[in-house]
Amino acid sequence: MTNLPYYKTLVKNWCFCLIALIQFSCNNETNSTKDHLVFRYNEHKNIGSLDPAFSKDNADIWATHQLFNGLVQMDDQLNVKPCIAKNWIITDSATTYTFNLRKDVYFHKHQLFKKDSTRTVNASDFEYSFNRLKDKSVASPGSWVLNKVDHFLAVNDSTFQIKLKQPFPAFLGLLTMKYCSVVPKEIVEHYGNDFRSNPIGTGPFKFKRWEENIKLVFRRNNNYFEKDDKGKQLPYLESVSITFLPDKQSEFLQFAQGNIDFVSGLDASYKDEILTAKGELRQLYTDDVNMIRGPYLNTEYLAFFMETEVNEIQAIKLRKAINLGFDRTKMITYLRNGIGIAANGGFIPKGLPGYDNAIGFSYQPEKAKQLLTEFKSETGITNPEVTLTTTSNYLSFCEFIQREIQKIGLQVNVDVIPASSLKDAKANGQLDFFRASWVADYPDAENYLSLYYSKNFAPNGPNYTHYSNNEFDKMYEASYLETNPEIRAKLYTKMDSLVMSTAPIVPMFYDEVVRFTRKEVKGLGINATNLLELKQVEKVISETK
């Protein structure tokens, strides 16, 4: 382990020019505001658009979340809470949602607004925003969010109503997505496609400037409508400053030097530098850094294509043997420094109602060997062999499983292909056995179980395994009509258990969100959707600094 002074000297020599450039670009910001009021983070993937209708990945979502609001929002426990809608009622057998809007929500100031350079949000703004989301000429990747919507309308200035084609208990969760944010018609139509870089919303921060791939700055929205529990207006910060260093290692180096306040995720380039093998913060960083971690709605797994002609993959005993034949906890410890939860349950990840750690597979190598012996005897295949297809990012996991499974007598070949090739091949049924992951689009287990509904066969849906079971389909359809969340969660568990009973997949681990912040940062929470919530964050600088 290197000591921190030496580490910082190495960093300084290695990326002096880059740091100088970044610090130069930050000078105007730090000179005009106190540093403890500026929250700084890096986005190594860049940002494609600040238009919420195009917020399809975390980079865009984190940014647009600071600028825009919707009807509802989600807290860190995944509960749907009021936002611009102060309350709502659900009627007509859970198909009609009537939202009553606040009257104190203002768009960010812009010269195109006539009176006072701003105006209040009303129901017709949501009608416009939702119509825009559905507009094929806009081509929003979030148009699917409204697939179950029959129609919507502004009843009056403060009442917005949505009618569904059928009951869908997860609908409120869908409405928390940034796609469903409210935008002002006059501003969007003025800028057209350039609204992506001239965003006007209602959020806690407002857009200041964007030098693409270099720096993005937001400033405090002094007209923001939300207050904290003590009645103090949010947000606490004066500004948010985002840089665009291109890789995670550079990002971590800046964090170690105190030039950014926050790092999310655990990358191979620095995981051993900051964490022990047990997933604990190394003593070198405990004085300056806080670490928080929690469940993330992401299941990492291996999948079998159930319509393959490969005899081995068609055999349930062989699929179960693979599930039983490797130690998930050991894999997490050695390959992820303890970050992650061994997937000994089903496909639904820990953190969602419906999760049950008793319905999956644990490490039982002797039982795996027995099943494999029975498979060989029953099929006459004395040297069974399967090929596992993956991408380079997950090669270490697949090689770990390969070594463990070969110990029980099954030959596993690992084939590495580009991510784009894997995506196309699994969608078109061209892979017999492949690595995959599923990150929730919305926080309801229905999102996970949709991968096993027979009407969702890929490429027209997310059922990449082509799993089909009539009993499962009936329960899946019944879950739409169940409005009691506890009964629906039990139904989800039954469906997940039914899938695992025939093992069309091999769950590896349920991911965890891990966040590192400087000690000065207070109020940054954590949630299972990995949403970056900054409106209640503050930076407290100690007197010794």
N, C-alpha and C positions, 0 to 999 in steps of 0.2 A: 504494500500500500504506500503510495507516495504521500508526503505531507502536503498540506494545503499551500504554504508559501511557494514550494517548488512547483507545484501544480499550476499555480497562478502565473509564475514566471514563464513556464513552458507555454501556457496559453497566450501570454502577452507576446512572446516572440513568434508564435505560430500564426497568429491572426491579427497582428498589429494594425495592418492597413484596414482590415475589415472593421475592427473595433473603432478605429479612428473615424471611419466614415459614419458609422452608426452614431457615435457620440456627437459628431458634428451635426448630424441631422436632428439630434435630440436637443441641441443647445437652445433653439428658439423656444421649445416646449418647456424646458426646465427653468429657463430664465423668466418666463412669463407666469409660471405657476410654481407653487411650492412642491418639491418632489414628493412629499408625503401625501399629496392629493392626486398623484398620477399613478395609475395602475398600468404596469408594463408587461406585455407578454409577447411571445413570438409565434408566428404561424408559418411553419416550414412548408406546408402544402400550398401556400398562396390562397388567395380568395378569388373566386370566379365572378361573384356578383353580390351587390348589396341590396338587390331586389328580393324581398322575401319569397316571391313566387318561384325563385330559382334556388332556394336554400336546400340543397339536396345532400350536403355532407357537413361534417362538423365544423370545418373551417368557415363556411358560409353561415351556418346556423349560429355559431358563437358570435359572429359579428352582427348579424341582423337581429339577434335577440336583444342586443343593447339598444337598437333603434326602433323596434316595432313591437306592438301589442296586438293581441287578438281578443276574442270574446272571453276566453277563459285561459287559465294558466295552471301549471302544475307545480306543487311544492316538492321538497326534497324526499318526501315519503310517497311520491307518485299520486297524491290526492289532487283531483281537479278542483280548482278554486276560482272564485270570481276574478275578473280582470276588468275589461271595459264593460262587460255585462256584470251588473251588480247582483243579479239573481236570474233564475230561469225556472220554468215549469215544463214538465214532460207529460203529454196527454195522448189521447187516441191510441191506446195500447202501445205506448212507447215509440210512436212514429212522429209525433209533432213536438218540436222544441221551440219554446217561446222565450226569448231573451229580452230582459229589460236593461237598457243601457244607462250608464252613468251620464250625467250632463256636464261634467267638469273635466272632460278629456279633450286636450287641444293638440292639433298637429304642430310639429316644429315650425318655427317661423320661416316664412319664405316670401319674397317680394310679390309673387303671383297671388298670394292671398291679399285681398284688398284691405279690409278693415283690420287694423292692428297687426297686419302681416301674419295672421293665423286665423283659425276658426275651430269651433268645436266639432267633434266627431258625431255623426248621426247614423241612423240605421241605413240610409241610402248609400253611405260609404261602404258598409259591409256588403250590400247588394252589388255594388259596382266591383268590389274586390273579389267576391266569389264568382261573379260572371267572368271576370278577367281570368280567374284561375281555370275556368272551364273553356275559355276561348282557345280554339285550336290554332288560331293565328299567333297567339302568344306562346304556345308550345311549352307551358310550364310542366316540369317533371312532377309537380305535385297535383296535377289534375285528378289523379286517381283517388285522392282524399274525398272527393265528392261523388264517387261512383254510386254510393248507396242513397244519394240525395235525389228526391223527386223534383222538388222545387224549393225556392226560398224567396222571401220578399220583405221589404220594409213596410211594416203595418202603419207606422207613423215615425216621427223623428227619433223616438226613444224605444221603439219596439221592433225587434227583428225576429222573424220566424223561419224555421227550417222544417220541411216535411220530408221524411224518409220514405223510401220505397218499401222498406220492411224494418222491423225492429233490429237494432244493432247496438248492444250494450256498450261497446267500445267507442261509440261515436264521440262522446265528449273528450275522450283521450285524443282522438284524431284532431279535434279542433284546437288542441294546444300546440300543434305543429306550426312552425313559422310560415308555412305556405298559407295559412289561414289568417295572416295578419291583415289589418286594415290599412289601406293606402288611399291617398287623396286623388280623385279623378283628374282634377285640373293640373296637378303637378305631373302625374304619370303621362297624361296625354301631351303635355308640353315637351317633356324630354323624350318620349318614346323609348327606344332601346337604351338611351343614355340614362334612364332612371336608375340603372344598375350602379352608376357612379355619382348620382345626384339624389340620394335617398331622402325622403321626407316621411317621417313616421310620427309616433306618439311616445316612443320609449324613453327610458330614464336618461339616455344620452342622445345627442344629436350629431350628425355628420359635420366634420370640420374640413379635413382634406385627405386626399388619397393619392400618393405617388405609388402606382402599382408596382408590386414586387419589391418596394423599398420601405414604405411606411404608411400607416393609416392612423388617423387621429379622430377621436370622438370627444366632444365637450359635454359638460353637464347641461341637462335640460331643466332650466329653472322653473318651467311650467308643469313639471311632471306631477301627475295626480295621486300617486301612492305615497303613503306615510308609514313610518315604522310603528311598532307597538306603543311607543311613547308619544306618538303624534308628530314626530319630526319628519320633515319632508325628505324623501329619497330623490336621488342617490346621495351618498356621503362624499364620493370622489368628485374631483373637479374634471378629470379627463381620463381617457383610456388611450394608451399608445401601443400600437401593434407593429412589430418589425417582421421581416420576412427572410430570416436566415434560412438557407436552403436545406439544412439537414439537422437531425436531432442532436448530433454530437456538438455542433456549433451552438445550438440552442442551450444545451446543458452547460457549456463552457461560460456562456454569458450569465446564466443563472448562478453558477458557482462564484462568479466575480461580483454578483450583486447588481448586474446591469438590467436584469429582468426579474420580475417578482414571482413568477409562477411557471411551472413546467407540469404538463399532464402526460401520463403514460410512462411506461418503462421500456426503454430501447436497449438493444444489445450493446450499443456503443458505450453506455455508461452504467448499466445496471449493477455491475460488480464494483464500480467505483463508489456508488452511494448506498447500496444495500448489502447486507450480509446474505448468506445462503438461505437463511430462515425468513428473509423478507423484512428485516429490521433495519432502521436507519443506522448507518455506521457512525461511531462516536465522533469522528472527524467533523460531521455535519450537524450534530445535535444542538450546538449553540446557536446556529444561524438558520436552521431549516426545520420546518414542520412537515410531517408526512401524514396525509389522511387517505384512507382506502375504504372501499365498500363495494357491494355487488354491482355489476354492470350487466345490462340486459343484452348479453352476447353469449351465444353458445357456440363453441368451437367443436367440430365433430368430423367424423369420416362417414361417408354415405355409400350404400350399395345401390346400384341400378337394378330394380327388382324384375325387370323384363329382359335381362341379359340371357344369352345362351350359354354362359359359362356355368358349368355344373356346380362348381365350388360355391359360387355366390348365391346360387339358388337354394343351397342347403342351410336350413335354419341352425343346425348344430355347428356348422363352421362359423357362421356369423356370431353365434353366441360365444364360441371358443375365442374369437378375436376380442370380444368385449371383456371376457374374463382373464385374458392372457397377459395384460400389462398393468403395471402399478401407476395409476393416475397421480397419486400423491407424490410419488418419487419423481415423476416426470415434471410436475409443477415445481418441486424443490430445486431440481438441477437445471432446468431450462428457463425458469422464470423467477428464480430467487424467492419462491414461495408466494408470488403474486398470482392469484387465481384460485378457484375452488374446484377440487376434483369432481368430475361429473359422474358421480355414482348414482344419480337419479335419472330422470328422463330427459326429454328435450327441452322442457320448460326450465329456464334458469332460476337459480336461487334469487329471491327478491320479488318474484311475481306470485300472486295468488294462483294456486294450482300446482306449484312446485312440490315435489315429494322425493326425498332422498332415498326412499325405500323401494322404488319401483325399477331401479336400474341394475347395474352390475358392479360388483366389487372385484378386487384382485384375488382370483382363486386359480392359480396355475395348474393345480392337480386336476381340478374339475374341467379346466380347459383341455388338458391332455386327454382326459377320458372322453370328452365330446368329440375330439378330433379322431381318436381311435375308433369310436363308433361310426363316425362319418366315413372313414376309410373302409371299414368292414361292410357297411351298407351300400357303398357306391362302387367299391372295387378300385377307387383311385388311391393308389398307394403313396404317391408323391404329389399331394395337392399344392397348387401354386396360384397366387393372386398377384395382380399388379396394382399398386396404389399410386394414383396420380396426384401431384401436388405442385405448388409453386416454390421458388427458392426461399421465400420468407418463412415457410413452414417446414423446410427440409429437415431441420434438427428434430422436430417432433415426430415426423414420419420415420426418420431413421431410428429414433428411440423405440418406437412401436415395432418397427421391422426387426430389430435385434431381440426384443422381448418375445415377439410372436414366433420367431424362428426357434426359440428355446423349447416351445411346446410341439414342434414338428411341422410347422407350416411355412413353406417358402414364400416370402414376401419380396417382390421387386418394387422399387420406388422409381417412378418416372417423373422428372421435373420438366414442366412446360411453362411458358409465359402466362401471366394472370389472365390476359385477354383470351388466350386460347382455351384455358381451363373454363372460363366463364361460358364461352360459346359451346364447348364440347359437352359440359354437364347439362346445359339447357336443351341440347339436341339428342341426349341419350347416347352419346358416343363414348362414355367412360363407364367401366364396370364398377370401379371402386375409386373414390376420390375424396380429397379433403375439402371441407366447406365450413362456412360460419354463417350465423344468422343474427344480425343485430336488429332489435325491435324497431319497427317504424313507429309504433305507438305502444304504450305500456299496458297491454292486455295480452294474456296468454293465447287468445284467439289468433293473434298474429303469428305465433309459433306453430300452432296446430293446423293453420291453413296449408302448411307444407305437406300435409298427409291427407288432405281432402281430395277425393278421386277426380273431382271436376277441375282441379287446379294442376293437372298434369303439365309439366314443362313441354314445350317452350311457351305455352299460353298461360302459364301460372307458375308458382314457386314449388310445385311438387316435383323436385328433381329426382327423387327415388322411384317415382311412379308406384308408390305404395297405394294399395286399394283394399278397403275393407268396408263392407256394407254397414256393419254395426258402428264403426267409427263415423261414417258419413251421417248416419241417423242422429248420433249424439252431437256431432258438429252442428248440424242444422237446428237441433233442439236448443243448443246453447244461445242461438240468436234470440229465442223467445223467452229465455229465462232472465228476469230482471233482478232477482235476488242475488246479490254478489257472492254470498256464501254458498248457495246451492250451485251457482255457475262455476265457482272455483272447484267444487267437488266433481262436477261434470268434466272440467278440464283435466283433473287428475286421472279420472277413469280413462279418458281418451289417450292421455300420455302413456298410461300403463298398458293400454291395448297395443299401442305402437311398439313399445319396448318388448312386449311378449314375443314378437317375431323378429326383433332386432334388425330392422332395415338400416339402422345407423349405429355408429359407435361414438357416443358422446365422449369427448376428451376432457374439456374443462369449461366451467362457467367463468367468464372473464371478471376481472375486478377493475374498477376505476381506482387509479392511484394518482395522487396529486402531491406535488412538492411546492411549498411556498416559503418565502423568506419570513422570518419571525415577525417582521413588522406588519404583515398582512393579517387582518382580523375579519371574521365574518364570511369567509369563503367556505361554503358548504360543499357537500358532495351528494350526488344523486345517481340513480341507476341508469339514467339516460345520458349521463356525462354532459349535461347542459352546463354552460358557464354562466352563472348568475352573479352579476357584479353590483346590482343596485344597493345591496346592504353591506358591501365590502368597504373597509377603511384601512388605512395604513397608519400605524401608530409608531412614531420614531422615538426611541428611548433617549433619555437625556445624555447618555454616555456616547451616543453616536453623533 
